[in-house]
Each structure stands twice: as structure tokens, then as C-alpha cells.
């Protein structure tokens, strides 16, 4: 059962600011894209219309350590740090590819809640994570640095 997943990204020009340095908001997009790829690797989608559930973010954050620039490659490692009946929490270790020793440029975090839409009221309500998905996700027992 996976407790971590890694996806490689490349800093695109549109991801940078006027100084040519990655814009802080791009890190959040990389984390989200990595989470989506993690779900796909398990045979699921964060936007499955068939399942009738969604995964809004209820807590996100990122600590920045070193800048990235246009065309730098980075690995985003998602580590599952908590799995409750209705939520998942991750830590993201973002490293620059090709550096020795490995350079961690940022560390992010995200907590998502499984929700179902109440079509009568038009509101979302927390829902249990589907068993088929929950059974495939393991929580890391010790924080991986």
C-alpha cells in the first residue's frame, strides 16, 4: 500500500514572476497536480462524477527555502501523514533535480476532506472516504525527511 508518491515537474515560464523566479503560487499548483496523479495511480480521481464526491482543501501551507527558475526540474514527493474516516493529510517535499546533495527548496502541507454534494440544499457534507480508496492508502509511520 502506498504512503508516498513522487512526480517530476518543470518550471514553465508562466510559473515565474518578473524576476524569472518561480512564483510562490506555483508551488501550490505543483502540490495539487501531484495529489491528482497520486489518486490516478490508485485508479481514482479527485473529481469523479461517478462517485459523487469531491476533495476540497481545508488546510494548506508551504515553507520556501530556495528559489527555482524557468526550466528547473523539481520532484514533488507526497507523503500521506494522516488518514481519518473523512480526511487525508499530506506533506510535500519539493526538491530541485540534479543537485548534490539533494536540495529541498520547499516543504508543503495539505489536508483534504472527502465531501458529497447534498443536491436538495446545494451544500457539501463531509463523507466517508470510499473503502476501495482508503484500503489502498497507508499512512507513513515516521515523518520522512
C-alpha positions, 0 to 999 in steps of 0.5 A: 500500500502506498504512503508516498508518491513522487512526480517530476515537474518543470518550471514553465515560464508562466510559473515565474514572476518578473524576476524569472523566479518561480512564483510562490503560487506555483508551488501550490499548483505543483502540490495539487497536480501531484495529489491528482496523479497520486489518486490516478495511480490508485485508479481514482480521481479527485473529481469523479462524477461517478462517485459523487464526491469531491476533495476540497482543501481545508488546510494548506501551507508551504515553507520556501527555502530556495528559489527555482527558475524557468526550466528547473526540474523539481520532484514533488514527493507526497507523503500521506501523514494522516488518514481519518474516516473523512480526511487525508493529510499530506506533506510535500517535499519539493526538491530541485533535480540534479543537485548534490546533495539533494536540495529541498527548496520547499516543504508543503502541507495539505489536508483534504476532506472527502465531501458529497454534494447534498443536491436538495440544499446545494451544500457539501457534507463531509463523507466517508472516504470510499473503502476501495480508496482508503484500503489502498492508502497507508499512512507513513509511520515516521515523518520522512525527511 
